[in-house]
Amino acid sequence: AAPTRRLSSGGDDARRLLAFKAAVSNPRSLVHWLPNADPCSFPGVTCAADTRRVSSLDLSGGQLDVDLRHVAALLMGMSALERLRLGYANVTGNLSAFVGLACGKSLVELDLSGNFIDGELPSLSGLGSCYSLARLNFSANKLSYSAAAAGSGGSLPPALAMLDLSSNGISGDGALEWIVSSGGCKTLQVLSLHGNSVSGLIPVAGCTNLQVLDLSVNNFSGGMPDLGACASLQHLDLSANKLSGDIGDGLIGCRRLTYLNLSGNAFSGVIPAAGFGVNLQSLSLSGNRLQGELPSSLFSSCSSLRNLDLSMNKFSGEVPPSLAHCSALEILNLTGNSFSGNLPVESLSLLSNLRNILFGYNNFTGELAADLIANMSALEILDLSSNNISGPIPEGICRNSGNSLRELYLQDNQFHGSIPATLGNCSGLVSLDLSFNYLKGTIPPSLGELRRLRDLVMWLNMLQGTIPEELSKISTLENLVLDNNWLTGSIPAGLVNCTNLNWISLSSNQLSGGIPPWIGRMSKLAILQLKNNSFSGMIPPELGDCKSLIWLDLNSNNLTGPIPGALAKQSGSIAAGLISDKRYVYLKNDGSPTCRGAGSLLEFSGIRQENLQRVPTRHACNFTRTYMGDFHYTFSNNGSMIFLDLSYNSLSGPIPPEFGNMFYILVLNLGHNSLTGKIPDELGKLTFIAELFLSHNQLEGPIPPTFSHLGLLSSLDVSNNNLSGPIPNGGQLFSFPASVFENNSGLCGLPLPPCGGDDSASSDSRGRG
């Protein structure tokens, strides 16, 4: 009976499938392919109901560990097979496996994406015998192209309609020309070369059947390609290439175009007055050099447009009122241009489907109308950061409790008045940034009702009063940034419940009281900045239990007592992604006597760099060095702290030798305290340290000889102590001026006067040290 079942399903199919199983190095996913079983019951196999022949084989993700030769010889020759899907199945080998291929007459789809197949692109002509093959997916493999291989002739399958070669290693000039000249231009409807390094021009003028063309993330150059008769084209993505010149009117004949992405090129000039067709649903021109005012005609026939991204160009002028015609618009991104005039409130209020309004980094003026948000129930993100918008934040901004607002960015504007308590009605709010404005009054306790809030950023305003205890009800809170205000009182005890906090920054306020020991229980806390306040008492050793802490700045307070060695006991087991990719600016102090601390780490999303001059400091600083970027850090060793500043306090006792275990420390500032004892030799193990400040203490003894091993040290100050002995020879120490060693009566050797009046004696004594 069993042989009868096999033959009824196609004896040749069963033989080929079992032979393929025998060729697979890892047949675990084929364990139920048994010799006496009906192959139509094999996992991954589908048979035609009438003929009981194998019509589809899908082993995607099966980790087969099989060579492409076995796929070609055993599977692709199955005469009734229509679909063969082996995506991400660990298929290896070379395209030469297709040479002499006897392809099944029914094969319509071949998916070998996400494998480890290499070979020259022209070797795909080995599939020329697959006369019915319409869909071919070789994305995410290791294919390449060379002109020499192209000279061997051959052509693509004659019925090929879809070809996906994205995310391979294809580079150089000519790959697209080969596809076009090898028959692909006649039949292809979908072509993707996304994510390669193909260069040269884009010769697709004669490809009249193309519906989808994705050449994004390559090195194509030249002007806007001639798309010829593009009447069928619906999706065109040329983003992230090196195209330049005017966009021109070359797309005017593409009447079916629904998706157009030209972002990340070097297109210049103005937007074509003719627009891009009435069917367009998504238009992205971001990251080019386009300029001028937006033509009203761009919005004259935009009823289908859902996504409009014009960000990071040089557009200017006012937004045309005709924007109101884009009734389906969901995402509007004008970030990073020079648009001016009042916010186009009237037009925006008519676009009831808008989910994202992204207007940051422009020159918009005027006031924010309450109705703009209150009447837009679908609005999720409103970004007006870095403009010149003034007036109060409207009381009615969240009067509709059914609003969808998740992110509100109003930073770096001219807002004044108080923070409206009605913001507490924005129950879905995840991020709120009101920093760099002129807001007064208190922080509304109603913000504690924002139970989904992750980011509360309101630094550099004129806020007064205490930090509301109600904020402790926000268990989701991750970033609390309130620097540079006039806040008073102590750190609310209830914040111990906010266990997801990873950035607490309360610097430059008028806060007082002790630093709470319970902060040590915050396992995700990565940044703690409390500088320039009036905190008193001892530094709690429990801070050393913050296993994720990388940045601790307590400078310029009234702290007393010893420095706890426990600060150095972080595990280095950093919770992934706590602050990675967060935008920041680090202002490095210039070292002048009036400037306190090593520097300032500021949350700087949506703020123009030129506005740094608005950052006040209690003690005058000239921020001569500014570092901007995103956080990326990986630790593989113990001691994860990278920045520790305890300067300008009244700390006493010795420097803990445990600090030598802070393997990744970059900045250590213990200056301007009352520390005593010797500088621990262990500090010489701080391989990555760049800035070390120990000045204005009562330290004694020698500078450890191990300091000569600190090869990355760029800033050092041990002045105004009681140090003695020769300055160690070697390393970076010779590069520092005498001022960083001065007012230590017993120090000698370069750059100070020689020890004992003799250079050689100084050198000898250093050698013995």
C-alpha positions in Angstrom: 0.0 0.0 0.0 2.8 2.4 0.9 4.5 2.2 -2.6 1.1 2.8 -4.2 0.7 6.0 -2.1 4.1 7.2 -3.2 3.5 6.6 -6.9 0.1 8.2 -6.7 1.9 11.4 -5.5 4.6 11.1 -8.1 7.3 8.6 -7.6 9.9 11.0 -9.0 8.9 13.7 -6.5 9.4 11.3 -3.6 12.7 10.1 -4.9 14.0 13.7 -5.3 12.8 14.8 -1.9 14.4 11.9 -0.1 17.6 12.3 -2.0 17.6 16.0 -1.0 17.1 15.0 2.6 20.1 12.7 2.4 22.2 15.6 1.0 21.3 18.0 3.8 23.9 18.3 6.5 21.3 19.3 9.1 18.1 17.3 8.4 16.4 18.0 11.8 13.7 20.0 10.1 13.2 17.1 7.7 12.9 14.4 10.3 9.4 13.6 9.3 10.3 13.0 5.7 10.1 9.2 5.8 10.7 6.7 2.9 7.3 5.0 3.2 5.2 8.1 3.9 3.2 10.1 1.4 5.4 13.0 0.3 2.3 15.2 0.3 2.3 14.8 4.1 5.9 16.0 4.4 6.2 19.2 6.4 6.8 22.1 4.0 5.3 20.2 1.0 2.1 21.2 -0.7 0.6 19.0 -3.4 -2.0 19.8 -6.1 -5.3 18.4 -5.2 -6.0 16.8 -8.5 -2.7 15.3 -9.5 -1.1 14.8 -6.1 2.1 16.1 -7.5 4.3 18.4 -5.4 3.4 22.0 -6.4 5.0 24.0 -3.5 8.0 23.4 -1.2 8.6 25.9 1.6 11.5 25.2 3.9 12.2 28.8 4.8 14.2 29.3 8.1 14.9 25.6 8.3 18.7 25.9 8.7 19.3 23.1 6.3 23.1 23.4 5.7 22.9 22.4 2.1 24.8 23.2 -1.0 23.0 25.0 -3.9 24.1 22.2 -6.2 21.6 19.8 -4.5 18.9 22.4 -4.7 19.4 22.8 -8.4 19.8 19.1 -9.2 17.2 17.6 -7.0 14.5 20.2 -6.4 14.4 22.6 -9.3 13.9 19.8 -11.8 10.6 18.6 -10.2 8.3 18.9 -13.2 5.1 20.0 -11.3 6.9 22.3 -8.7 5.6 25.9 -9.0 7.0 27.5 -5.8 10.4 26.8 -4.2 11.0 28.8 -1.0 14.3 28.3 0.8 14.7 31.7 2.4 17.1 31.9 5.3 17.7 28.1 5.2 21.5 28.2 5.3 22.0 27.4 1.7 25.6 27.8 0.6 27.4 27.4 -2.7 27.9 29.3 -6.0 25.6 30.4 -8.8 27.6 28.2 -11.1 25.4 25.4 -9.7 22.8 26.6 -12.3 25.1 25.8 -15.3 23.4 23.1 -17.4 20.3 23.2 -15.2 17.3 21.2 -16.3 14.6 23.4 -14.8 11.1 22.1 -14.2 8.6 23.5 -16.7 6.2 24.7 -13.9 8.6 26.6 -11.7 7.1 30.1 -11.2 8.8 31.3 -8.0 12.3 30.7 -6.5 13.1 32.3 -3.2 16.7 31.8 -1.9 16.9 35.0 0.1 19.0 35.3 3.2 21.5 32.6 2.5 25.2 32.4 1.8 25.2 32.0 -1.9 28.0 33.8 -3.9 28.9 34.1 -7.5 28.8 36.6 -10.4 25.5 38.2 -11.3 25.7 37.1 -14.9 25.7 33.5 -13.7 21.9 34.0 -13.2 21.7 33.4 -16.9 22.0 29.7 -16.0 18.3 30.0 -15.0 17.4 30.8 -18.6 16.0 27.3 -19.0 13.4 28.1 -16.3 10.9 29.3 -18.9 8.0 29.9 -16.5 10.1 31.5 -13.7 8.4 34.8 -12.9 9.6 35.7 -9.3 13.2 35.4 -8.3 14.5 36.5 -4.9 18.2 36.4 -4.2 18.2 39.2 -1.6 20.7 39.1 1.4 23.2 36.8 -0.2 26.8 37.4 -1.3 26.4 38.0 -5.1 28.9 40.2 -7.0 29.4 41.7 -10.4 32.3 42.1 -12.8 32.4 43.3 -16.4 34.5 40.3 -17.3 31.8 37.8 -16.2 29.2 39.8 -18.1 31.0 39.1 -21.4 30.0 35.5 -21.3 26.5 36.2 -22.7 23.3 34.6 -21.6 20.0 36.0 -20.5 17.6 36.1 -17.7 14.5 33.8 -17.7 12.2 35.0 -20.4 9.1 35.3 -18.2 10.8 37.0 -15.2 8.6 39.7 -13.7 10.1 40.1 -10.2 13.9 40.2 -9.4 15.1 41.0 -5.9 18.9 41.4 -5.5 18.8 43.7 -2.5 21.4 43.6 0.2 24.1 41.7 -1.6 27.7 42.6 -2.2 27.1 43.9 -5.7 29.4 46.8 -6.5 30.9 48.8 -9.4 29.5 50.1 -12.6 27.5 47.9 -15.0 25.3 45.6 -12.9 22.1 47.4 -13.8 23.1 47.7 -17.4 23.6 43.9 -17.5 20.1 43.3 -16.1 18.6 45.7 -18.6 20.5 44.2 -21.6 19.9 40.6 -20.6 16.2 40.6 -21.2 15.1 42.0 -17.9 13.9 45.3 -19.3 11.3 43.6 -21.5 9.5 41.7 -18.8 10.4 43.0 -15.4 7.6 44.6 -13.3 9.5 44.6 -10.0 13.3 45.2 -9.6 15.2 45.8 -6.4 18.9 46.4 -6.0 18.5 48.1 -2.6 21.4 48.1 -0.3 24.3 47.3 -2.6 27.1 49.5 -3.9 26.2 49.7 -7.6 27.5 52.8 -9.3 27.1 54.5 -12.7 24.0 55.8 -14.4 20.4 54.5 -14.3 19.6 53.2 -17.8 15.9 52.2 -17.5 14.3 54.3 -20.1 13.0 51.4 -22.1 11.7 49.3 -19.2 8.1 50.1 -20.0 6.6 47.3 -17.8 8.2 48.4 -14.5 5.8 48.9 -11.7 8.3 48.9 -8.8 11.9 50.1 -9.1 14.0 50.2 -5.9 17.6 51.3 -6.4 18.0 52.8 -2.9 21.2 52.8 -0.9 23.7 52.5 -3.7 26.2 54.7 -5.4 24.3 55.7 -8.6 25.3 59.1 -9.9 24.3 61.6 -12.6 21.0 63.4 -12.9 17.4 62.3 -12.6 17.2 59.2 -14.8 15.2 59.2 -18.0 12.3 56.9 -17.1 10.9 57.1 -20.6 7.4 55.6 -20.9 6.8 55.1 -17.2 3.1 54.7 -17.5 3.1 51.5 -15.4 5.5 52.8 -12.7 3.9 52.9 -9.2 6.8 52.7 -6.8 10.1 54.5 -7.3 12.8 54.6 -4.7 16.2 56.2 -5.6 17.0 57.3 -2.1 20.5 57.3 -0.6 22.5 57.6 -3.8 24.7 60.3 -5.4 22.2 61.7 -7.8 22.3 65.5 -8.4 21.0 68.3 -10.5 17.3 69.4 -11.0 14.6 66.9 -10.5 12.9 68.3 -13.6 9.7 67.2 -15.2 10.9 63.7 -16.0 8.2 62.1 -13.9 5.3 64.0 -15.4 4.3 60.9 -17.4 4.3 58.6 -14.4 0.6 59.0 -13.8 0.2 55.9 -11.7 3.0 56.8 -9.3 2.0 56.3 -5.7 5.4 56.2 -3.9 8.4 58.4 -4.7 11.5 58.5 -2.6 14.4 60.7 -3.7 15.8 61.4 -0.2 19.5 61.4 0.6 20.8 62.6 -2.7 22.2 65.9 -3.9 19.3 67.2 -5.9 19.2 71.0 -6.1 17.0 73.6 -7.6 13.2 73.9 -6.9 10.4 71.4 -6.8 8.8 71.0 -10.2 5.8 73.1 -10.6 4.0 70.3 -12.3 4.1 68.2 -9.2 4.2 64.4 -9.2 0.8 63.2 -10.1 -2.6 62.9 -8.6 -2.2 59.3 -7.3 0.9 60.0 -5.2 0.5 58.7 -1.6 4.1 59.1 -0.3 6.6 61.7 -1.3 10.0 62.0 0.3 12.6 64.5 -0.8 14.5 64.8 2.5 18.2 65.3 2.7 18.8 67.1 -0.6 19.7 70.6 -1.5 16.4 71.8 -2.8 15.5 75.4 -2.2 13.0 78.1 -2.8 9.4 78.4 -1.8 6.9 75.5 -2.1 4.8 75.9 -5.3 1.1 76.0 -4.6 0.6 73.6 -7.4 2.4 70.9 -5.4 -0.8 70.7 -3.3 -3.3 71.3 -6.0 -4.0 67.6 -6.6 -2.8 65.9 -3.4 -6.0 64.3 -2.2 -4.3 60.9 -2.1 -1.1 62.1 -0.4 -0.5 60.5 3.0 3.2 61.1 3.7 5.1 64.2 2.8 8.7 64.5 3.8 10.6 67.6 2.7 13.0 67.7 5.7 16.7 68.7 5.7 16.6 70.9 2.6 16.9 74.6 2.1 13.2 75.5 1.5 12.1 78.9 2.6 9.1 81.2 2.8 5.7 80.4 4.1 3.8 77.1 3.7 1.1 77.6 1.0 -2.5 77.6 2.1 -3.2 75.0 -0.6 -1.7 72.4 1.8 -5.3 72.2 3.1 -6.2 70.2 -0.1 -4.1 67.2 1.1 -7.1 65.8 3.0 -5.6 62.3 3.5 -2.3 63.6 4.8 -1.0 61.6 7.9 2.7 62.6 8.1 4.0 66.1 7.4 7.8 66.5 7.9 9.3 70.0 7.2 12.2 69.6 9.7 15.5 71.3 9.0 14.6 74.0 6.5 14.2 77.8 6.7 10.4 78.1 6.5 9.2 81.3 8.1 6.0 83.1 8.9 3.3 82.0 11.3 2.5 78.4 11.8 0.0 77.3 9.1 -2.6 76.7 11.7 -5.6 77.2 9.4 -4.5 74.7 6.9 -3.4 72.1 9.5 -6.6 72.3 11.4 -8.4 71.1 8.2 -6.2 68.0 8.0 -8.1 65.7 10.4 -6.0 62.6 9.5 -2.7 64.1 10.5 -0.7 61.9 12.9 2.7 63.5 12.8 3.5 67.3 12.4 7.3 67.6 12.3 8.3 71.3 12.0 11.5 71.4 14.0 14.6 73.5 13.1 12.8 76.2 11.1 12.0 79.9 11.6 8.3 79.7 12.3 6.9 82.5 14.4 3.6 83.4 16.0 1.8 81.6 18.8 0.6 78.0 19.2 -3.2 77.9 18.8 -5.0 75.7 21.3 -7.3 74.4 18.6 -4.4 73.0 16.6 -4.1 70.0 18.9 -7.5 70.0 20.6 -9.4 69.4 17.4 -6.9 66.9 15.9 -7.9 63.7 17.5 -5.5 61.6 15.4 -2.4 63.7 16.2 0.4 61.6 17.8 3.5 63.6 17.4 3.9 67.4 17.4 7.4 68.7 17.0 7.9 72.4 16.9 11.4 72.4 18.4 14.0 75.0 17.5 11.7 77.7 16.0 10.8 81.2 17.2 7.3 80.5 18.4 6.2 82.6 21.3 3.3 83.2 23.7 2.0 80.8 26.3 1.5 77.1 25.9 -2.3 77.0 25.4 -4.4 75.9 28.4 -6.7 73.9 26.0 -3.9 72.0 24.4 -5.2 68.7 25.8 -8.8 69.6 26.7 -10.1 66.6 24.7 -9.4 63.5 26.8 -9.7 61.4 23.7 -6.6 62.9 22.1 -3.9 60.6 20.7 -0.9 62.8 21.5 2.2 60.7 22.4 5.1 63.1 21.8 5.2 66.8 22.3 8.4 68.7 21.5 8.3 72.5 22.1 11.9 73.0 23.1 14.1 75.9 22.0 11.4 78.4 21.3 10.2 81.6 23.1 7.3 80.2 25.1 6.6 82.0 28.3 4.0 81.9 31.1 3.3 78.8 33.1 3.1 75.1 32.2 -0.7 74.4 31.8 -2.0 71.9 34.3 -4.2 70.5 31.5 -1.1 68.7 30.0 -2.1 66.1 32.5 -5.1 65.2 30.3 -2.7 64.0 27.5 -3.0 60.5 29.0 -1.1 58.8 26.2 1.9 61.2 26.3 5.3 59.3 26.2 7.7 62.2 25.6 7.4 65.8 26.8 10.2 68.3 26.1 9.6 72.0 27.0 13.3 72.9 27.6 15.1 76.0 26.4 12.1 78.3 26.8 11.1 81.1 29.3 8.5 79.2 31.3 7.9 80.3 34.9 5.8 79.0 37.8 5.8 75.6 39.2 5.8 72.1 37.7 2.1 71.1 37.7 1.4 68.1 40.0 -1.1 67.0 37.3 1.8 65.7 35.2 1.8 62.8 37.6 -1.3 61.6 35.8 0.8 60.9 32.6 1.2 57.2 33.4 2.9 56.3 30.1 5.5 59.1 30.2 9.1 58.1 29.6 10.7 61.5 29.0 10.1 64.6 31.1 12.6 67.2 29.9 12.2 70.8 31.0 15.7 72.1 31.5 16.7 75.8 31.1 13.5 77.6 32.0 12.7 79.6 35.1 10.6 77.1 37.0 10.3 77.5 40.7 9.0 75.5 43.6 9.6 71.9 44.5 9.8 68.8 42.3 6.2 67.4 42.7 5.9 64.2 44.7 3.2 63.2 42.2 5.9 62.5 39.6 6.6 59.3 41.6 3.4 57.8 40.2 4.9 57.6 36.8 6.4 54.1 36.9 7.4 54.3 33.2 9.6 57.4 33.7 13.1 57.0 32.2 14.5 60.5 31.8 13.9 63.3 34.3 15.9 66.3 33.1 15.2 69.6 35.0 18.6 71.3 35.0 19.0 75.1 35.0 15.8 76.2 36.7 15.1 77.7 40.2 13.8 74.6 41.8 14.0 74.3 45.6 13.5 71.6 48.2 14.8 68.1 48.2 14.6 65.1 45.8 11.2 63.6 46.3 11.4 60.3 48.2 8.7 58.8 46.0 11.0 58.7 43.0 12.4 55.4 44.5 9.3 53.9 42.8 10.4 55.1 39.4 12.6 52.0 38.9 12.9 52.6 35.1 14.8 55.9 35.5 18.1 55.9 33.6 18.8 59.7 33.4 18.3 62.0 36.4 19.6 65.5 35.8 18.7 68.2 38.3 21.9 70.3 38.1 22.0 74.1 38.6 19.0 74.5 40.7 18.6 75.5 44.4 17.9 72.0 45.7 19.1 71.0 49.2 19.1 68.2 51.7 21.0 65.0 51.4 21.5 62.7 48.4 19.1 59.8 49.1 20.7 56.4 49.7 17.7 54.8 47.9 19.1 56.0 44.6 21.4 52.9 44.9 18.4 50.7 44.3 17.9 52.1 40.8 19.5 49.3 38.8 18.9 51.1 35.4 20.2 54.5 36.4 23.0 55.4 34.0 23.3 59.2 34.5 23.0 61.1 37.7 23.8 64.9 37.6 23.1 66.9 40.8 25.9 69.5 40.4 25.5 73.2 41.3 23.0 72.8 44.1 23.2 73.0 47.8 23.1 69.3 48.6 24.8 68.5 52.0 25.8 65.5 54.0 27.9 62.5 52.9 27.9 60.8 49.6 25.9 57.6 50.2 28.1 54.5 49.5 24.8 52.9 48.2 25.4 54.8 44.9 27.9 52.1 44.2 25.0 49.7 43.9 23.8 51.4 40.8 25.2 48.7 38.5 24.4 50.7 35.3 25.8 54.1 36.5 28.3 55.5 34.0 28.0 59.3 34.7 28.0 60.8 38.2 28.4 64.6 38.6 28.0 66.0 42.2 30.3 69.0 41.8 29.7 72.3 43.5 27.6 71.3 46.4 28.2 71.2 50.2 29.0 67.5 50.5 31.3 66.4 53.4 32.9 63.3 54.7 35.0 60.7 52.9 34.6 59.6 49.3 33.1 56.1 49.5 35.3 53.5 47.7 32.0 51.7 46.9 31.5 54.1 44.0 33.9 51.9 42.1 32.1 48.7 42.5 29.7 48.8 39.5 29.3 45.4 37.9 29.7 46.7 34.4 26.7 44.6 33.5 24.9 47.4 31.6 21.3 46.9 30.7 21.3 47.1 26.9 20.2 50.4 25.3 19.5 52.4 28.4 20.8 55.6 27.0 22.2 54.4 23.6 21.3 56.7 20.7 20.1 59.5 22.9 21.2 62.9 21.6 23.5 64.8 23.9 26.0 67.6 24.0 29.0 67.7 26.3 30.4 71.1 27.1 34.0 70.8 28.3 34.9 73.6 30.7 37.9 75.7 29.8 39.8 75.3 33.0 39.6 78.9 34.1 39.5 79.6 37.8 35.9 80.9 37.6 34.6 77.8 35.8 33.7 74.9 38.0 33.6 71.2 37.2 35.0 69.2 34.3 32.0 69.9 32.0 28.3 69.5 31.5 26.3 66.7 29.8 23.1 68.1 28.4 20.1 66.4 26.8 20.1 68.2 23.5 17.5 66.8 21.2 15.8 69.4 19.0 18.0 72.3 20.1 20.3 74.3 17.8 24.0 74.2 18.6 24.3 78.0 18.2 21.9 78.5 21.1 24.4 77.0 23.6 25.2 80.6 24.6 21.9 80.6 26.4 23.1 78.0 28.9 23.7 79.9 32.1 26.3 78.8 34.6 26.5 79.8 38.2 30.2 80.4 37.7 31.3 82.0 34.4 32.5 79.5 31.9 33.8 79.8 28.3 32.7 76.6 26.7 35.4 76.4 24.2 35.0 72.7 23.4 31.7 71.2 22.5 31.1 67.6 21.7 27.8 66.5 20.1 26.7 63.0 19.2 24.8 60.0 20.3 25.5 57.6 23.2 27.1 54.3 22.1 28.9 52.3 24.7 29.8 48.7 25.2 31.6 47.4 28.3 33.2 44.0 28.6 35.1 44.6 31.9 34.2 45.6 35.4 34.1 49.3 36.3 31.6 50.9 33.9 31.8 54.5 35.2 33.2 56.9 32.5 32.7 60.2 34.2 33.0 61.1 37.9 33.1 64.7 39.2 33.0 65.4 42.9 34.9 68.7 42.7 34.1 71.9 44.7 32.8 70.2 47.8 34.2 69.8 51.3 35.1 66.1 51.0 37.9 64.8 53.2 40.0 61.7 53.8 42.0 59.7 51.2 41.3 59.0 47.6 40.0 55.4 47.6 42.4 53.0 46.0 39.4 51.2 44.6 39.1 53.9 42.0 41.9 52.2 40.2 39.3 49.5 39.3 37.2 51.9 37.2 38.5 50.4 34.0 36.7 52.7 31.6 36.8 56.0 33.4 37.5 58.9 31.0 37.1 61.9 33.4 37.9 61.9 37.1 37.6 65.3 38.9 38.2 65.3 42.7 39.7 68.9 42.8 38.8 71.7 45.2 38.1 69.5 48.3 40.1 68.7 51.5 41.4 65.3 50.5 44.5 64.0 52.3 47.0 61.2 52.0 48.8 60.0 49.0 47.7 59.7 45.4 47.0 55.9 45.1 49.3 54.0 42.8 46.2 52.2 41.6 45.1 55.3 39.6 47.9 54.4 37.2 45.8 51.5 36.0 43.1 53.8 34.5 44.2 53.0 30.9 41.5 55.1 29.2 41.5 58.2 31.4 41.7 61.4 29.5 41.1 64.0 32.2 42.4 63.8 35.8 41.9 66.7 38.2 43.2 66.5 41.8 44.1 70.1 42.4 43.4 72.2 45.5 43.5 69.5 48.0 45.9 68.5 50.8 47.4 65.5 49.0 51.0 64.6 49.8 53.8 62.3 48.7 54.9 61.6 45.2 53.0 61.5 41.9 52.8 57.7 41.3 55.4 56.5 38.7 52.5 54.5 37.1 51.1 57.8 35.8 53.7 57.6 33.1 51.6 54.7 31.6 48.5 56.9 31.1 49.0 57.3 27.4 45.6 58.9 26.6 45.8 61.6 29.3 45.1 64.9 27.7 44.2 67.1 30.8 45.9 66.9 34.2 45.9 69.2 37.2 47.6 68.2 40.5 48.4 71.8 41.5 47.9 73.3 44.9 48.6 70.3 47.1 51.6 69.1 49.2 53.1 66.7 46.7 56.8 66.0 46.7 59.4 64.2 44.7 60.2 64.0 41.0 57.6 64.2 38.3 57.6 60.7 36.7 59.3 60.4 33.4 57.6 59.3 30.2 54.1 59.2 28.9 52.0 62.3 28.5 53.4 64.1 31.6 56.1 66.0 29.7 53.3 67.5 27.5 51.7 69.5 30.3 52.6 73.0 31.3 54.2 73.8 34.7 50.9 75.3 35.9 49.3 71.9 36.4 52.1 71.0 38.9 52.6 74.4 40.7 52.1 75.2 44.4 53.5 71.8 45.4 56.6 72.8 47.3 58.3 69.5 47.1 57.7 68.6 43.4 60.6 68.8 41.0 61.7 67.7 37.5 60.5 68.8 34.1 58.5 71.0 33.5 59.4 72.3 37.0 63.0 73.1 38.1 65.3 70.0 38.3 65.5 67.9 41.4 68.5 68.7 43.5 69.6 71.2 40.9 70.8 68.5 38.5 68.9 67.2 35.5 70.7 63.8 35.6 70.0 63.4 39.3 66.4 64.2 38.6 66.3 61.6 35.8 68.1 59.0 37.9 65.8 59.5 40.9 62.8 59.1 38.6 64.3 56.0 37.2 64.6 54.5 40.7 61.1 55.7 41.6 
